[in-house]
Amino acid sequence: MKTVPRSHLAFGFFIILFLALPLQQTQAQDSADLEPSETYSQEELAQMLAPIALYPDALLSQILMASTYPIEVIESHRWVRTNSQLKGEALNTALLDQGWDPSVKAICHFPSILALMSERITETTNLGNAFLAQEAEVMGMVQELRAKAHAQGNLTTTSKQRVIVEKETIIIQPADPRVIYVPYYDPFHVYGAWRHPTYRPHYWGPSGVSIGVGISYWPGIYFGFSFGSWSYFDWHLHSIYLDVHKRPRFVRHDRWIARSGHWRHAPRHRRGVAYRDKPTARKYGQYPHRSRDFQRNTRGFPDHQDRDWPSDERIRIDRDTHEDGQIRIDRNRQQPKPIELKRKRLEQTVREKQKRLQINRNKLEQDQQIQRRADQERKKREQAERDKQQRQQTDRDRQERERTEHARQLRQQADQERKERERAGRKKQQQQQRSRGNVFNQVGDGRKERRSSKRGQVSRQGQTRDSRSKKSRSSSDNRGSRDDQIRNRK
């Protein structure tokens, strides 16, 4: 067996150390980057995710993606507030001309949620930073909170949503894919006893509304298509998956993704907002902390200037301005010192920041002016609409009064006619009764009737006596004539 020389062993050991050194340095650098202060604790993740963990999966995925673009969230909220009359397909058509990320455009269909994200932009930014740096932990915390709500009986299938439990994964889908109901609830009670009283969860819901222990819902938002089918959670891989074949209607073809796959953050939509931690900043091309070691070749100085110059090297000055023509300046004094360069860089950085601040201030003033003009125009339109409604109401009241007055007059006229008919009927009845009572000339409470009856009686009595006298005379005459007849016979 051959023996290896010690020199070869030493050389090989040196090579191994040389190759292992960069790997050790890289691992040390990565571990130094992942400082505990740059990550969110489980309590903080629970605090920021509790208000939205029970949202439908499609909407929750879009909120998490949109929270990584806080500037676009603010811009879209202002735009939606100015164009509040746009709904449905009209809103989709208007969103085609906007350059925001598709997730931000999707939230524009939920103005209440967008307003909460914009008004609480600090919470929104923290949520986006946590999702960028701790995506797996964020999705794990969502499942943990859903499991707690499900165990408490507060997360169940209803007429507005379907709750699907697959082993340790809970999926929330709308009962009708075309109608999305956004829940709101008290996160301090819906998950049972809150174990982190120091980190009380935020409330994302309508203000001034009394909420109970369970879950309530915002008014349903109707879509003529299946909302959010282009993005969904891949719970096993702890990421969001985008489907290239289900492009949303508010995104143009040339601005859509090229192929299906897991969601990737787009730094251009970040609009310069700094990332919270250094690994995320490096991942997306942002370097907030520059190294202290000054490298001349990275600041525009060629490599040949770093070499040692001869002691007699000089820089000639314009001979036309000096008589001797050979005035020489020490190169060491001509070169700017590192402190001076650092000061100049700081001044330049300050000037650039001031310039950016001025630009942002001017842009903000322009936005405020636009917003003021929009508010004034909206107020004018509202005032004109109120005046129009008031005039219409006045006309309706006047017409109603006229109809009421006309109906009253008709009723009065009908009552008068009825009363006249009743009086005429009573008068006619009285006349008929009078005509029936005048058979015996009944006048003066019966006195004339009594007198006439008495005259009748007298006349009847006289007639009786006369008839009797006449009868007696006729009988006597008859007796005389019979006596005469008897005498004559004799």
PEPELIN-V109680 format. One record per residue. N is the residue number from 1. PSI is psi in whole degrees, 0 to 359 (999 if undefined). OMEGA is omega in radians with two decimals (* if undefined). NEAR is the number of other ideal C-beta (glycine too) atoms within 12 Angstrom. Layout:
# PEPELIN-V109680
n=N psi=PSI omega=OMEGA near=NEAR
n=N psi=PSI omega=OMEGA near=NEAR
This chain:
# PEPELIN-V109680
n=1 psi=131 omega=-3.10 near=3
n=2 psi=147 omega=3.06 near=5
n=3 psi=136 omega=-3.13 near=7
n=4 psi=132 omega=3.12 near=12
n=5 psi=149 omega=3.14 near=10
n=6 psi=329 omega=3.13 near=10
n=7 psi=320 omega=3.11 near=10
n=8 psi=319 omega=3.11 near=13
n=9 psi=317 omega=3.13 near=13
n=10 psi=319 omega=3.14 near=13
n=11 psi=318 omega=3.11 near=14
n=12 psi=319 omega=3.11 near=15
n=13 psi=322 omega=3.11 near=15
n=14 psi=320 omega=3.12 near=14
n=15 psi=318 omega=3.13 near=13
n=16 psi=315 omega=3.10 near=14
n=17 psi=321 omega=-3.12 near=14
n=18 psi=320 omega=3.13 near=14
n=19 psi=327 omega=-3.11 near=13
n=20 psi=338 omega=-3.09 near=14
n=21 psi=313 omega=3.13 near=14
n=22 psi=322 omega=3.14 near=12
n=23 psi=318 omega=3.11 near=14
n=24 psi=321 omega=3.12 near=15
n=25 psi=320 omega=-3.14 near=14
n=26 psi=315 omega=3.12 near=13
n=27 psi=321 omega=3.11 near=14
n=28 psi=321 omega=3.14 near=13
n=29 psi=318 omega=3.13 near=16
n=30 psi=319 omega=3.12 near=16
n=31 psi=328 omega=3.08 near=13
n=32 psi=327 omega=3.12 near=16
n=33 psi=322 omega=-3.11 near=22
n=34 psi=68 omega=3.12 near=19
n=35 psi=147 omega=3.14 near=15
n=36 psi=329 omega=-3.12 near=11
n=37 psi=342 omega=-3.12 near=13
n=38 psi=356 omega=3.12 near=21
n=39 psi=152 omega=3.09 near=23
n=40 psi=139 omega=3.10 near=29
n=41 psi=168 omega=3.11 near=19
n=42 psi=325 omega=3.11 near=21
n=43 psi=318 omega=3.12 near=19
n=44 psi=320 omega=3.09 near=28
n=45 psi=318 omega=3.11 near=34
n=46 psi=321 omega=-3.14 near=35
n=47 psi=316 omega=-3.07 near=32
n=48 psi=338 omega=-3.11 near=40
n=49 psi=342 omega=-3.09 near=42
n=50 psi=321 omega=-3.11 near=39
n=51 psi=340 omega=-3.03 near=36
n=52 psi=1 omega=-3.06 near=46
n=53 psi=336 omega=-3.11 near=43
n=54 psi=13 omega=3.06 near=45
n=55 psi=157 omega=3.01 near=42
n=56 psi=148 omega=-3.03 near=44
n=57 psi=315 omega=-3.09 near=38
n=58 psi=314 omega=-3.13 near=38
n=59 psi=320 omega=-3.14 near=39
n=60 psi=320 omega=3.12 near=44
n=61 psi=321 omega=3.14 near=40
n=62 psi=327 omega=3.08 near=44
n=63 psi=318 omega=3.14 near=41
n=64 psi=318 omega=3.11 near=42
n=65 psi=316 omega=-3.10 near=44
n=66 psi=332 omega=-3.12 near=47
n=67 psi=345 omega=3.09 near=43
n=68 psi=357 omega=3.13 near=42
n=69 psi=71 omega=-3.01 near=41
n=70 psi=325 omega=-3.13 near=35
n=71 psi=317 omega=-3.14 near=32
n=72 psi=331 omega=3.06 near=40
n=73 psi=316 omega=3.13 near=44
n=74 psi=315 omega=-3.13 near=33
n=75 psi=315 omega=-3.13 near=33
n=76 psi=325 omega=3.11 near=40
n=77 psi=317 omega=3.10 near=34
n=78 psi=319 omega=-3.12 near=31
n=79 psi=317 omega=3.13 near=31
n=80 psi=322 omega=3.13 near=34
n=81 psi=325 omega=3.10 near=25
n=82 psi=325 omega=-3.10 near=24
n=83 psi=50 omega=-3.08 near=22
n=84 psi=345 omega=-3.14 near=23
n=85 psi=348 omega=-3.11 near=15
n=86 psi=128 omega=3.12 near=22
n=87 psi=155 omega=2.99 near=21
n=88 psi=230 omega=-3.08 near=21
n=89 psi=327 omega=3.10 near=17
n=90 psi=321 omega=3.10 near=18
n=91 psi=319 omega=3.11 near=32
n=92 psi=318 omega=-3.14 near=27
n=93 psi=319 omega=3.13 near=18
n=94 psi=327 omega=-3.14 near=25
n=95 psi=342 omega=3.13 near=32
n=96 psi=329 omega=-3.08 near=25
n=97 psi=356 omega=-3.13 near=16
n=98 psi=144 omega=-3.08 near=28
n=99 psi=22 omega=-3.10 near=24
n=100 psi=167 omega=3.08 near=37
n=101 psi=148 omega=-3.13 near=41
n=102 psi=326 omega=3.12 near=41
n=103 psi=322 omega=3.10 near=42
n=104 psi=319 omega=3.10 near=44
n=105 psi=323 omega=-3.14 near=42
n=106 psi=321 omega=-3.13 near=41
n=107 psi=341 omega=3.12 near=50
n=108 psi=338 omega=3.08 near=45
n=109 psi=351 omega=3.13 near=40
n=110 psi=78 omega=-3.03 near=40
n=111 psi=329 omega=3.14 near=29
n=112 psi=316 omega=3.12 near=29
n=113 psi=319 omega=3.12 near=39
n=114 psi=321 omega=3.11 near=39
n=115 psi=319 omega=3.10 near=27
n=116 psi=319 omega=3.13 near=30
n=117 psi=323 omega=-3.13 near=43
n=118 psi=318 omega=-3.12 near=32
n=119 psi=330 omega=3.11 near=21
n=120 psi=59 omega=-3.01 near=25
n=121 psi=333 omega=3.10 near=25
n=122 psi=314 omega=3.09 near=19
n=123 psi=320 omega=3.14 near=29
n=124 psi=316 omega=3.14 near=40
n=125 psi=319 omega=3.09 near=29
n=126 psi=320 omega=3.10 near=27
n=127 psi=317 omega=3.12 near=43
n=128 psi=319 omega=3.11 near=40
n=129 psi=320 omega=3.12 near=36
n=130 psi=321 omega=-3.13 near=37
n=131 psi=325 omega=3.12 near=41
n=132 psi=319 omega=-3.04 near=39
n=133 psi=330 omega=-3.05 near=31
n=134 psi=57 omega=-3.05 near=31
n=135 psi=314 omega=-3.12 near=34
n=136 psi=319 omega=-3.14 near=22
n=137 psi=324 omega=3.11 near=24
n=138 psi=312 omega=-3.13 near=41
n=139 psi=327 omega=3.05 near=32
n=140 psi=321 omega=3.11 near=25
n=141 psi=325 omega=3.08 near=35
n=142 psi=314 omega=3.13 near=42
n=143 psi=324 omega=3.11 near=34
n=144 psi=317 omega=3.12 near=26
n=145 psi=321 omega=3.10 near=40
n=146 psi=321 omega=3.11 near=39
n=147 psi=321 omega=3.11 near=24
n=148 psi=315 omega=3.12 near=29
n=149 psi=322 omega=3.11 near=34
n=150 psi=322 omega=3.11 near=28
n=151 psi=329 omega=3.11 near=18
n=152 psi=354 omega=-3.11 near=22
n=153 psi=12 omega=-3.13 near=16
n=154 psi=350 omega=3.13 near=28
n=155 psi=98 omega=-3.11 near=34
n=156 psi=168 omega=3.08 near=23
n=157 psi=131 omega=3.14 near=18
n=158 psi=187 omega=3.09 near=21
n=159 psi=349 omega=-3.10 near=13
n=160 psi=340 omega=-3.10 near=26
n=161 psi=157 omega=3.06 near=31
n=162 psi=132 omega=3.13 near=21
n=163 psi=117 omega=-3.10 near=28
n=164 psi=124 omega=-3.13 near=21
n=165 psi=116 omega=3.11 near=20
n=166 psi=98 omega=-3.08 near=13
n=167 psi=251 omega=-3.11 near=11
n=168 psi=11 omega=-3.11 near=14
n=169 psi=132 omega=3.11 near=24
n=170 psi=123 omega=-3.11 near=33
n=171 psi=135 omega=3.13 near=31
n=172 psi=123 omega=3.13 near=41
n=173 psi=152 omega=3.07 near=29
n=174 psi=146 omega=3.11 near=34
n=175 psi=322 omega=3.04 near=20
n=176 psi=118 omega=-3.08 near=22
n=177 psi=343 omega=-3.12 near=22
n=178 psi=351 omega=-3.14 near=18
n=179 psi=122 omega=-3.11 near=24
n=180 psi=123 omega=3.04 near=38
n=181 psi=124 omega=-3.13 near=31
n=182 psi=122 omega=-3.12 near=39
n=183 psi=155 omega=2.93 near=38
n=184 psi=147 omega=-2.98 near=32
n=185 psi=173 omega=3.07 near=35
n=186 psi=104 omega=-3.07 near=29
n=187 psi=347 omega=-3.13 near=35
n=188 psi=343 omega=-3.09 near=23
n=189 psi=335 omega=-3.02 near=22
n=190 psi=337 omega=3.14 near=34
n=191 psi=12 omega=-3.06 near=35
n=192 psi=201 omega=3.14 near=22
n=193 psi=123 omega=-3.13 near=12
n=194 psi=124 omega=-3.01 near=22
n=195 psi=356 omega=-3.09 near=19
n=196 psi=75 omega=-3.09 near=22
n=197 psi=336 omega=3.11 near=12
n=198 psi=332 omega=-3.13 near=12
n=199 psi=73 omega=3.12 near=21
n=200 psi=135 omega=-3.11 near=20
n=201 psi=155 omega=3.12 near=34
n=202 psi=160 omega=3.11 near=29
n=203 psi=122 omega=3.11 near=25
n=204 psi=89 omega=-3.14 near=36
n=205 psi=178 omega=-3.14 near=29
n=206 psi=142 omega=3.14 near=20
n=207 psi=151 omega=3.10 near=13
n=208 psi=19 omega=-3.13 near=7
n=209 psi=131 omega=3.10 near=15
n=210 psi=119 omega=-3.11 near=11
n=211 psi=148 omega=3.14 near=22
n=212 psi=209 omega=-3.11 near=13
n=213 psi=328 omega=-3.06 near=18
n=214 psi=207 omega=-3.06 near=20
n=215 psi=133 omega=3.01 near=34
n=216 psi=173 omega=-3.04 near=24
n=217 psi=144 omega=2.93 near=28
n=218 psi=162 omega=3.06 near=27
n=219 psi=140 omega=-3.10 near=16
n=220 psi=144 omega=3.11 near=22
n=221 psi=121 omega=-3.05 near=30
n=222 psi=136 omega=3.04 near=19
n=223 psi=142 omega=3.10 near=28
n=224 psi=6 omega=-3.12 near=18
n=225 psi=174 omega=3.13 near=22
n=226 psi=111 omega=-3.05 near=23
n=227 psi=139 omega=3.00 near=37
n=228 psi=16 omega=3.13 near=38
n=229 psi=348 omega=-3.10 near=27
n=230 psi=350 omega=3.12 near=31
n=231 psi=138 omega=3.10 near=40
n=232 psi=163 omega=-3.10 near=30
n=233 psi=137 omega=2.90 near=38
n=234 psi=88 omega=-2.98 near=23
n=235 psi=330 omega=-3.11 near=29
n=236 psi=325 omega=3.13 near=16
n=237 psi=0 omega=3.11 near=16
n=238 psi=57 omega=3.11 near=23
n=239 psi=173 omega=3.10 near=24
n=240 psi=134 omega=-3.09 near=37
n=241 psi=135 omega=3.12 near=27
n=242 psi=135 omega=-3.12 near=35
n=243 psi=117 omega=-3.09 near=25
n=244 psi=336 omega=-3.08 near=18
n=245 psi=356 omega=-3.13 near=12
n=246 psi=56 omega=-3.14 near=23
n=247 psi=130 omega=3.11 near=25
n=248 psi=157 omega=-3.04 near=37
n=249 psi=345 omega=-3.12 near=28
n=250 psi=14 omega=3.12 near=36
n=251 psi=133 omega=3.12 near=30
n=252 psi=161 omega=-3.12 near=18
n=253 psi=319 omega=-3.06 near=12
n=254 psi=353 omega=3.12 near=10
n=255 psi=7 omega=-3.12 near=22
n=256 psi=165 omega=-3.10 near=23
n=257 psi=156 omega=-3.09 near=26
n=258 psi=329 omega=-3.12 near=12
n=259 psi=159 omega=-3.14 near=12
n=260 psi=154 omega=3.13 near=19
n=261 psi=184 omega=-3.14 near=16
n=262 psi=147 omega=-3.08 near=21
n=263 psi=140 omega=3.07 near=32
n=264 psi=133 omega=3.13 near=22
n=265 psi=138 omega=3.14 near=32
n=266 psi=104 omega=-3.08 near=25
n=267 psi=334 omega=-3.11 near=22
n=268 psi=333 omega=3.09 near=20
n=269 psi=354 omega=3.11 near=31
n=270 psi=335 omega=3.09 near=31
n=271 psi=38 omega=3.04 near=24
n=272 psi=1 omega=3.11 near=22
n=273 psi=130 omega=-3.06 near=31
n=274 psi=144 omega=3.04 near=22
n=275 psi=156 omega=-3.01 near=30
n=276 psi=322 omega=-3.06 near=30
n=277 psi=158 omega=-3.09 near=27
n=278 psi=320 omega=3.11 near=25
n=279 psi=318 omega=3.11 near=26
n=280 psi=321 omega=3.12 near=31
n=281 psi=316 omega=3.10 near=26
n=282 psi=324 omega=-3.12 near=19
n=283 psi=324 omega=-3.09 near=19
n=284 psi=23 omega=2.96 near=27
n=285 psi=24 omega=3.11 near=15
n=286 psi=128 omega=-3.08 near=24
n=287 psi=85 omega=-3.08 near=16
n=288 psi=333 omega=-3.08 near=19
n=289 psi=117 omega=-3.13 near=14
n=290 psi=146 omega=-3.11 near=17
n=291 psi=148 omega=3.13 near=10
n=292 psi=333 omega=-3.12 near=8
n=293 psi=121 omega=-3.11 near=9
n=294 psi=123 omega=3.10 near=19
n=295 psi=121 omega=-3.04 near=15
n=296 psi=325 omega=-3.08 near=18
n=297 psi=343 omega=3.08 near=12
n=298 psi=353 omega=-3.14 near=13
n=299 psi=15 omega=3.06 near=20
n=300 psi=8 omega=3.12 near=11
n=301 psi=123 omega=3.11 near=16
n=302 psi=158 omega=-3.11 near=11
n=303 psi=329 omega=-3.04 near=11
n=304 psi=348 omega=3.11 near=10
n=305 psi=345 omega=-3.12 near=16
n=306 psi=347 omega=-3.12 near=14
n=307 psi=163 omega=-3.12 near=11
n=308 psi=126 omega=3.12 near=10
n=309 psi=151 omega=3.06 near=16
n=310 psi=152 omega=-3.08 near=8
n=311 psi=334 omega=-3.11 near=10
n=312 psi=9 omega=-3.12 near=9
n=313 psi=134 omega=-3.13 near=17
n=314 psi=164 omega=3.08 near=17
n=315 psi=125 omega=-3.10 near=17
n=316 psi=142 omega=3.10 near=17
n=317 psi=158 omega=-3.11 near=16
n=318 psi=120 omega=-3.07 near=11
n=319 psi=337 omega=-3.11 near=11
n=320 psi=336 omega=-3.09 near=8
n=321 psi=352 omega=3.14 near=10
n=322 psi=141 omega=-3.05 near=13
n=323 psi=324 omega=-3.05 near=10
n=324 psi=333 omega=3.09 near=11
n=325 psi=358 omega=-3.11 near=12
n=326 psi=26 omega=3.13 near=12
n=327 psi=127 omega=-3.11 near=15
n=328 psi=143 omega=-3.10 near=17
n=329 psi=138 omega=3.12 near=15
n=330 psi=127 omega=-3.06 near=14
n=331 psi=328 omega=3.14 near=18
n=332 psi=325 omega=3.08 near=14
n=333 psi=335 omega=-3.14 near=12
n=334 psi=324 omega=-3.11 near=17
n=335 psi=134 omega=3.10 near=18
n=336 psi=141 omega=3.13 near=18
n=337 psi=156 omega=-3.14 near=13
n=338 psi=322 omega=3.14 near=16
n=339 psi=318 omega=3.13 near=11
n=340 psi=319 omega=3.09 near=15
n=341 psi=318 omega=3.13 near=19
n=342 psi=318 omega=3.12 near=17
n=343 psi=318 omega=3.13 near=14
n=344 psi=319 omega=3.11 near=16
n=345 psi=319 omega=3.10 near=19
n=346 psi=317 omega=3.10 near=15
n=347 psi=318 omega=3.12 near=14
n=348 psi=319 omega=3.11 near=15
n=349 psi=318 omega=3.12 near=16
n=350 psi=317 omega=3.12 near=14
n=351 psi=317 omega=3.12 near=14
n=352 psi=319 omega=3.10 near=15
n=353 psi=316 omega=3.10 near=15
n=354 psi=321 omega=3.11 near=14
n=355 psi=315 omega=3.10 near=14
n=356 psi=320 omega=3.10 near=16
n=357 psi=319 omega=3.12 near=14
n=358 psi=318 omega=3.11 near=14
n=359 psi=315 omega=3.12 near=15
n=360 psi=323 omega=3.12 near=19
n=361 psi=317 omega=3.11 near=14
n=362 psi=319 omega=3.12 near=14
n=363 psi=320 omega=3.12 near=19
n=364 psi=319 omega=3.10 near=18
n=365 psi=318 omega=3.09 near=14
n=366 psi=316 omega=3.11 near=15
n=367 psi=321 omega=3.12 near=22
n=368 psi=319 omega=3.09 near=15
n=369 psi=316 omega=3.10 near=14
n=370 psi=319 omega=3.14 near=19
n=371 psi=320 omega=3.11 near=21
n=372 psi=316 omega=3.10 near=16
n=373 psi=319 omega=3.12 near=15
n=374 psi=320 omega=3.11 near=22
n=375 psi=318 omega=3.11 near=18
n=376 psi=315 omega=3.11 near=15
n=377 psi=321 omega=3.11 near=15
n=378 psi=319 omega=3.11 near=19
n=379 psi=321 omega=3.10 near=14
n=380 psi=316 omega=3.12 near=14
n=381 psi=319 omega=3.12 near=16
n=382 psi=320 omega=3.12 near=15
n=383 psi=317 omega=3.10 near=14
n=384 psi=321 omega=3.12 near=14
n=385 psi=319 omega=3.10 near=14
n=386 psi=318 omega=3.10 near=14
n=387 psi=317 omega=3.12 near=14
n=388 psi=315 omega=3.11 near=14
n=389 psi=322 omega=3.12 near=14
n=390 psi=318 omega=3.09 near=14
n=391 psi=317 omega=3.11 near=14
n=392 psi=320 omega=3.11 near=14
n=393 psi=320 omega=3.09 near=14
n=394 psi=316 omega=3.10 near=14
n=395 psi=318 omega=3.12 near=14
n=396 psi=319 omega=3.11 near=14
n=397 psi=317 omega=3.14 near=14
n=398 psi=315 omega=3.11 near=14
n=399 psi=322 omega=3.11 near=14
n=400 psi=319 omega=3.09 near=14
n=401 psi=318 omega=3.12 near=14
n=402 psi=316 omega=3.11 near=14
n=403 psi=320 omega=3.13 near=14
n=404 psi=316 omega=3.13 near=14
n=405 psi=318 omega=3.13 near=14
n=406 psi=318 omega=3.11 near=14
n=407 psi=322 omega=3.11 near=14
n=408 psi=316 omega=3.11 near=14
n=409 psi=319 omega=3.10 near=14
n=410 psi=320 omega=3.11 near=14
n=411 psi=317 omega=3.11 near=14
n=412 psi=315 omega=3.13 near=14
n=413 psi=319 omega=3.12 near=14
n=414 psi=321 omega=3.12 near=14
n=415 psi=317 omega=3.12 near=14
n=416 psi=315 omega=3.13 near=14
n=417 psi=320 omega=3.12 near=14
n=418 psi=317 omega=3.13 near=14
n=419 psi=319 omega=3.11 near=14
n=420 psi=318 omega=3.10 near=14
n=421 psi=320 omega=3.12 near=14
n=422 psi=316 omega=3.12 near=14
n=423 psi=318 omega=3.13 near=14
n=424 psi=321 omega=3.12 near=14
n=425 psi=316 omega=3.12 near=14
n=426 psi=320 omega=3.13 near=14
n=427 psi=319 omega=3.13 near=14
n=428 psi=321 omega=3.10 near=14
n=429 psi=319 omega=3.12 near=14
n=430 psi=318 omega=3.12 near=14
n=431 psi=318 omega=3.12 near=14
n=432 psi=318 omega=3.11 near=13
n=433 psi=321 omega=3.12 near=14
n=434 psi=317 omega=-3.12 near=15
n=435 psi=324 omega=3.08 near=12
n=436 psi=326 omega=-3.13 near=12
n=437 psi=347 omega=-3.11 near=16
n=438 psi=16 omega=3.12 near=14
n=439 psi=320 omega=3.12 near=12
n=440 psi=30 omega=-3.14 near=15
n=441 psi=54 omega=-3.12 near=17
n=442 psi=102 omega=3.13 near=20
n=443 psi=145 omega=3.03 near=16
n=444 psi=53 omega=3.03 near=11
n=445 psi=31 omega=3.02 near=9
n=446 psi=0 omega=-3.13 near=14
n=447 psi=314 omega=3.13 near=13
n=448 psi=324 omega=3.11 near=16
n=449 psi=318 omega=-3.14 near=19
n=450 psi=318 omega=3.14 near=17
n=451 psi=319 omega=-3.14 near=17
n=452 psi=325 omega=3.12 near=19
n=453 psi=321 omega=3.10 near=17
n=454 psi=315 omega=3.11 near=14
n=455 psi=323 omega=3.11 near=15
n=456 psi=319 omega=3.12 near=15
n=457 psi=314 omega=-3.13 near=14
n=458 psi=314 omega=-3.10 near=14
n=459 psi=324 omega=3.13 near=14
n=460 psi=322 omega=3.10 near=14
n=461 psi=318 omega=3.11 near=14
n=462 psi=317 omega=3.11 near=14
n=463 psi=327 omega=-3.10 near=14
n=464 psi=315 omega=-3.13 near=14
n=465 psi=317 omega=3.14 near=14
n=466 psi=318 omega=-3.12 near=15
n=467 psi=323 omega=3.11 near=14
n=468 psi=315 omega=3.12 near=14
n=469 psi=319 omega=3.13 near=14
n=470 psi=320 omega=3.13 near=14
n=471 psi=319 omega=-3.13 near=14
n=472 psi=318 omega=3.14 near=14
n=473 psi=319 omega=-3.14 near=14
n=474 psi=324 omega=3.11 near=15
n=475 psi=322 omega=3.11 near=14
n=476 psi=322 omega=3.11 near=14
n=477 psi=320 omega=3.14 near=14
n=478 psi=321 omega=3.12 near=14
n=479 psi=321 omega=3.13 near=14
n=480 psi=319 omega=-3.13 near=14
n=481 psi=324 omega=3.10 near=14
n=482 psi=323 omega=3.10 near=14
n=483 psi=321 omega=3.14 near=14
n=484 psi=318 omega=-3.13 near=13
n=485 psi=321 omega=-3.10 near=12
n=486 psi=319 omega=3.14 near=11
n=487 psi=317 omega=-3.12 near=10
n=488 psi=321 omega=-3.13 near=9
n=489 psi=321 omega=3.14 near=8
n=490 psi=999 omega=* near=7
